[in-house]
Amino acid sequence: MLRLIGVGCLALSAIMTSCNDTDDNPEYREAAVTNLVTYVGMTDGAVFDYISIDDATPARLYTGVQMDGNVVAGQRYLMTYIPVGGDESASGFVEPTSLAAVTTMDVSDKDISRYPDWDKSGVYLLSAWRAGSYLNIRCKLAFSESPRVLALVPSAVDDGVLYLVHQAPADATFDRAYYISFDLTRYLSEHQSLDAIEVHINNTNLKENVMTFLL
């Protein structure tokens, strides 16, 4: 059973800024961005990688943030920051104004035969994209403080076919927005001949229930 991490609930700073004044010209603004990044490790501060989409070259982002010792490499975060030179693809030092942990999990080691009612609860899908080895989901789910079943589960017979299993608890009420990142690394290493994955979802938004992601 899984407890979801809500967006913003682990923010390190309550200050959410979208622009930055310069000393010389207060009318000049540097635009901030909010991106999903991957925690890599620590040097003088936390280091993150950002991949925009698919197999784009990673931007390595160095920060002065001091992380909890329990955080492991591969944990995903939603980070707001001003890009290096205004270029999101550039590596270098950045100063996050907000940093929030995102629910991060591997592809399940069970198969879909364990979940005959895999689509019991809907997922209001807002967007989905692959960034490197991560499949990212932005969605709305019925909120509850109780654990729920949420997993990306492979087919029992068809390689490259996955199901987004969602079974919400009975006390779930209003919808809340979530980001979720699934790490595909292990699954893809076991299915190296794949050139795409197909994800089935009980999508309550627009009824697009099958999505294909090229590898």
C-alpha positions as a Markdown table, in Angstrom:
| # | Residue | x | y | z |
|---|---|---|---|---|
| 1 | Met | 0.0 | 0.0 | 0.0 |
| 2 | Leu | 1.2 | 3.5 | -0.9 |
| 3 | Arg | 0.9 | 6.9 | 0.7 |
| 4 | Leu | 1.2 | 9.6 | -2.0 |
| 5 | Ile | 3.4 | 12.6 | -1.5 |
| 6 | Gly | 1.3 | 15.7 | -2.3 |
| 7 | Val | 3.0 | 18.4 | -4.4 |
| 8 | Gly | 4.5 | 21.0 | -2.1 |
| 9 | Cys | 4.1 | 19.1 | 1.2 |
| 10 | Leu | 7.8 | 18.8 | 1.6 |
| 11 | Ala | 8.8 | 22.2 | 0.3 |
| 12 | Leu | 12.0 | 23.5 | 1.8 |
| 13 | Ser | 11.0 | 27.1 | 1.4 |
| 14 | Ala | 7.6 | 28.8 | 1.6 |
| 15 | Ile | 8.8 | 31.5 | -0.8 |
| 16 | Met | 7.6 | 30.8 | -4.3 |
| 17 | Thr | 9.0 | 33.4 | -6.7 |
| 18 | Ser | 8.6 | 33.6 | -10.4 |
| 19 | Cys | 11.0 | 36.5 | -11.0 |
| 20 | Asn | 14.1 | 38.1 | -9.6 |
| 21 | Asp | 15.1 | 41.7 | -9.3 |
| 22 | Thr | 18.6 | 42.8 | -10.2 |
| 23 | Asp | 20.4 | 45.4 | -8.2 |
| 24 | Asp | 21.1 | 47.6 | -11.3 |
| 25 | Asn | 17.7 | 47.5 | -12.9 |
| 26 | Pro | 14.7 | 46.6 | -10.7 |
| 27 | Glu | 12.5 | 46.4 | -13.7 |
| 28 | Tyr | 14.5 | 43.5 | -15.2 |
| 29 | Arg | 13.2 | 40.1 | -14.3 |
| 30 | Glu | 14.8 | 36.7 | -14.6 |
| 31 | Ala | 12.1 | 34.1 | -15.2 |
| 32 | Ala | 12.0 | 31.1 | -12.8 |
| 33 | Val | 11.0 | 27.6 | -14.0 |
| 34 | Thr | 9.6 | 24.6 | -12.1 |
| 35 | Asn | 10.9 | 21.2 | -13.3 |
| 36 | Leu | 11.1 | 17.6 | -12.2 |
| 37 | Val | 14.7 | 16.8 | -11.3 |
| 38 | Thr | 16.6 | 13.8 | -10.0 |
| 39 | Tyr | 18.7 | 13.8 | -6.9 |
| 40 | Val | 22.2 | 12.6 | -7.8 |
| 41 | Gly | 24.1 | 13.1 | -4.5 |
| 42 | Met | 26.0 | 15.7 | -2.4 |
| 43 | Thr | 29.1 | 17.8 | -3.0 |
| 44 | Asp | 29.1 | 21.1 | -1.2 |
| 45 | Gly | 25.3 | 20.9 | -1.6 |
| 46 | Ala | 22.7 | 18.7 | -3.3 |
| 47 | Val | 23.2 | 17.9 | -7.0 |
| 48 | Phe | 20.4 | 17.2 | -9.4 |
| 49 | Asp | 20.0 | 16.2 | -13.0 |
| 50 | Tyr | 17.3 | 17.7 | -15.2 |
| 51 | Ile | 16.1 | 16.0 | -18.5 |
| 52 | Ser | 13.4 | 17.9 | -20.3 |
| 53 | Ile | 11.9 | 15.1 | -22.3 |
| 54 | Asp | 12.8 | 11.8 | -23.9 |
| 55 | Asp | 16.6 | 11.5 | -24.3 |
| 56 | Ala | 17.6 | 15.1 | -24.0 |
| 57 | Thr | 21.1 | 15.8 | -22.7 |
| 58 | Pro | 20.9 | 16.1 | -18.9 |
| 59 | Ala | 21.6 | 19.5 | -17.3 |
| 60 | Arg | 23.5 | 19.0 | -14.0 |
| 61 | Leu | 22.3 | 21.5 | -11.4 |
| 62 | Tyr | 24.5 | 22.2 | -8.4 |
| 63 | Thr | 22.8 | 23.8 | -5.3 |
| 64 | Gly | 23.6 | 24.8 | -1.7 |
| 65 | Val | 20.8 | 22.7 | -0.4 |
| 66 | Gln | 21.6 | 20.4 | 2.5 |
| 67 | Met | 19.6 | 17.1 | 2.1 |
| 68 | Asp | 18.5 | 14.7 | 4.8 |
| 69 | Gly | 20.9 | 11.8 | 5.1 |
| 70 | Asn | 18.1 | 9.4 | 4.3 |
| 71 | Val | 17.5 | 10.7 | 0.8 |
| 72 | Val | 18.9 | 8.3 | -1.8 |
| 73 | Ala | 20.1 | 8.9 | -5.3 |
| 74 | Gly | 17.2 | 8.6 | -7.8 |
| 75 | Gln | 14.6 | 10.4 | -5.7 |
| 76 | Arg | 12.6 | 12.8 | -7.8 |
| 77 | Tyr | 11.9 | 16.4 | -6.8 |
| 78 | Leu | 9.8 | 19.3 | -8.1 |
| 79 | Met | 12.2 | 22.3 | -8.1 |
| 80 | Thr | 11.6 | 26.0 | -8.8 |
| 81 | Tyr | 14.8 | 27.9 | -9.8 |
| 82 | Ile | 16.3 | 30.4 | -12.2 |
| 83 | Pro | 18.1 | 28.5 | -15.0 |
| 84 | Val | 21.8 | 29.1 | -15.6 |
| 85 | Gly | 21.9 | 32.1 | -18.1 |
| 86 | Gly | 18.2 | 31.6 | -18.6 |
| 87 | Asp | 18.8 | 28.3 | -20.4 |
| 88 | Glu | 17.1 | 25.3 | -18.9 |
| 89 | Ser | 19.5 | 22.9 | -20.8 |
| 90 | Ala | 22.6 | 24.5 | -19.2 |
| 91 | Ser | 24.5 | 23.0 | -16.3 |
| 92 | Gly | 25.8 | 25.0 | -13.4 |
| 93 | Phe | 24.9 | 26.4 | -10.0 |
| 94 | Val | 21.3 | 27.3 | -9.2 |
| 95 | Glu | 19.5 | 28.6 | -6.1 |
| 96 | Pro | 16.2 | 26.7 | -5.6 |
| 97 | Thr | 13.3 | 28.8 | -4.3 |
| 98 | Ser | 11.2 | 25.7 | -3.7 |
| 99 | Leu | 12.0 | 22.0 | -3.6 |
| 100 | Ala | 9.4 | 19.3 | -3.0 |
| 101 | Ala | 9.7 | 15.5 | -3.0 |
| 102 | Val | 7.7 | 13.7 | -5.6 |
| 103 | Thr | 6.4 | 10.1 | -5.2 |
| 104 | Thr | 9.1 | 8.0 | -6.9 |
| 105 | Met | 8.8 | 4.2 | -7.5 |
| 106 | Asp | 10.0 | 1.4 | -9.7 |
| 107 | Val | 7.9 | -0.7 | -12.1 |
| 108 | Ser | 6.2 | -3.4 | -10.0 |
| 109 | Asp | 7.9 | -6.8 | -9.9 |
| 110 | Lys | 4.4 | -8.3 | -9.9 |
| 111 | Asp | 2.3 | -8.7 | -13.1 |
| 112 | Ile | -1.2 | -7.6 | -14.0 |
| 113 | Ser | -2.7 | -11.0 | -13.3 |
| 114 | Arg | -2.5 | -10.0 | -9.6 |
| 115 | Tyr | -4.8 | -7.0 | -10.2 |
| 116 | Pro | -8.0 | -8.2 | -12.0 |
| 117 | Asp | -9.7 | -4.9 | -11.0 |
| 118 | Trp | -6.6 | -2.8 | -11.9 |
| 119 | Asp | -8.8 | 0.0 | -13.2 |
| 120 | Lys | -11.2 | 0.2 | -10.2 |
| 121 | Ser | -10.4 | 3.9 | -9.5 |
| 122 | Gly | -9.9 | 6.4 | -12.2 |
| 123 | Val | -6.9 | 8.7 | -12.8 |
| 124 | Tyr | -7.6 | 12.3 | -14.1 |
| 125 | Leu | -4.6 | 12.5 | -16.3 |
| 126 | Leu | -3.2 | 16.0 | -17.0 |
| 127 | Ser | 0.0 | 15.1 | -18.7 |
| 128 | Ala | 2.5 | 12.2 | -19.1 |
| 129 | Trp | 6.0 | 12.1 | -20.6 |
| 130 | Arg | 9.2 | 10.2 | -20.6 |
| 131 | Ala | 12.4 | 11.9 | -19.4 |
| 132 | Gly | 15.4 | 9.6 | -19.6 |
| 133 | Ser | 14.6 | 6.5 | -17.6 |
| 134 | Tyr | 11.6 | 8.1 | -15.8 |
| 135 | Leu | 8.0 | 8.0 | -16.9 |
| 136 | Asn | 6.3 | 11.1 | -15.3 |
| 137 | Ile | 2.6 | 11.4 | -14.6 |
| 138 | Arg | 0.9 | 14.6 | -13.6 |
| 139 | Cys | -2.7 | 13.9 | -12.5 |
| 140 | Lys | -5.5 | 14.5 | -10.1 |
| 141 | Leu | -6.5 | 11.7 | -7.7 |
| 142 | Ala | -9.2 | 11.5 | -5.0 |
| 143 | Phe | -7.5 | 12.6 | -1.8 |
| 144 | Ser | -7.2 | 10.5 | 1.3 |
| 145 | Glu | -4.7 | 10.1 | 4.1 |
| 146 | Ser | -5.2 | 6.4 | 4.0 |
| 147 | Pro | -2.9 | 4.2 | 1.9 |
| 148 | Arg | -3.9 | 3.3 | -1.6 |
| 149 | Val | -2.7 | 0.9 | -4.3 |
| 150 | Leu | -0.9 | 2.8 | -7.1 |
| 151 | Ala | 1.6 | 1.0 | -9.3 |
| 152 | Leu | 2.9 | 0.6 | -12.8 |
| 153 | Val | 2.5 | -3.1 | -13.4 |
| 154 | Pro | 3.7 | -5.1 | -16.4 |
| 155 | Ser | 1.6 | -7.4 | -18.5 |
| 156 | Ala | 1.9 | -11.1 | -17.8 |
| 157 | Val | 2.3 | -12.0 | -21.5 |
| 158 | Asp | 3.2 | -8.9 | -23.6 |
| 159 | Asp | 6.6 | -7.3 | -23.2 |
| 160 | Gly | 6.4 | -3.5 | -23.2 |
| 161 | Val | 2.8 | -3.4 | -22.0 |
| 162 | Leu | 2.2 | -1.8 | -18.7 |
| 163 | Tyr | -0.9 | -0.9 | -16.6 |
| 164 | Leu | -1.3 | 2.1 | -14.2 |
| 165 | Val | -3.1 | 0.3 | -11.4 |
| 166 | His | -5.1 | 2.6 | -9.1 |
| 167 | Gln | -7.3 | 1.5 | -6.2 |
| 168 | Ala | -8.3 | 4.4 | -4.0 |
| 169 | Pro | -9.4 | 3.9 | -0.4 |
| 170 | Ala | -13.1 | 4.2 | 0.5 |
| 171 | Asp | -12.7 | 7.5 | 2.3 |
| 172 | Ala | -11.2 | 9.3 | -0.7 |
| 173 | Thr | -12.9 | 12.6 | -1.3 |
| 174 | Phe | -11.9 | 15.7 | -3.3 |
| 175 | Asp | -9.4 | 15.7 | -6.1 |
| 176 | Arg | -5.8 | 16.8 | -5.5 |
| 177 | Ala | -3.0 | 17.3 | -8.0 |
| 178 | Tyr | 0.1 | 14.9 | -7.9 |
| 179 | Tyr | 3.3 | 14.4 | -9.7 |
| 180 | Ile | 4.5 | 10.7 | -9.8 |
| 181 | Ser | 7.7 | 9.4 | -11.4 |
| 182 | Phe | 8.2 | 5.8 | -12.3 |
| 183 | Asp | 11.8 | 4.6 | -12.7 |
| 184 | Leu | 11.9 | 2.4 | -15.8 |
| 185 | Thr | 15.6 | 1.4 | -15.4 |
| 186 | Arg | 15.3 | -2.1 | -14.1 |
| 187 | Tyr | 12.3 | -3.0 | -16.4 |
| 188 | Leu | 14.1 | -1.7 | -19.5 |
| 189 | Ser | 17.3 | -3.5 | -18.6 |
| 190 | Glu | 15.3 | -6.7 | -18.6 |
| 191 | His | 13.6 | -5.9 | -21.9 |
| 192 | Gln | 16.4 | -4.4 | -24.0 |
| 193 | Ser | 14.9 | -5.1 | -27.4 |
| 194 | Leu | 11.9 | -2.8 | -26.8 |
| 195 | Asp | 11.6 | 0.4 | -28.9 |
| 196 | Ala | 8.5 | 1.6 | -27.1 |
| 197 | Ile | 6.3 | 1.0 | -24.1 |
| 198 | Glu | 2.5 | 1.0 | -24.0 |
| 199 | Val | 0.8 | 2.2 | -20.9 |
| 200 | His | -2.9 | 1.4 | -20.2 |
| 201 | Ile | -4.7 | 3.7 | -17.8 |
| 202 | Asn | -8.3 | 4.3 | -16.6 |
| 203 | Asn | -8.1 | 7.9 | -17.7 |
| 204 | Thr | -11.2 | 10.0 | -16.6 |
| 205 | Asn | -9.9 | 13.0 | -18.6 |
| 206 | Leu | -10.6 | 12.8 | -22.3 |
| 207 | Lys | -10.8 | 9.0 | -22.2 |
| 208 | Glu | -7.4 | 8.5 | -23.8 |
| 209 | Asn | -6.8 | 5.1 | -22.2 |
| 210 | Val | -3.6 | 3.9 | -24.0 |
| 211 | Met | -0.4 | 5.9 | -24.3 |
| 212 | Thr | 2.7 | 4.9 | -26.2 |
| 213 | Phe | 6.2 | 6.2 | -25.3 |
| 214 | Leu | 9.1 | 5.7 | -27.7 |
| 215 | Leu | 12.4 | 4.6 | -26.2 |
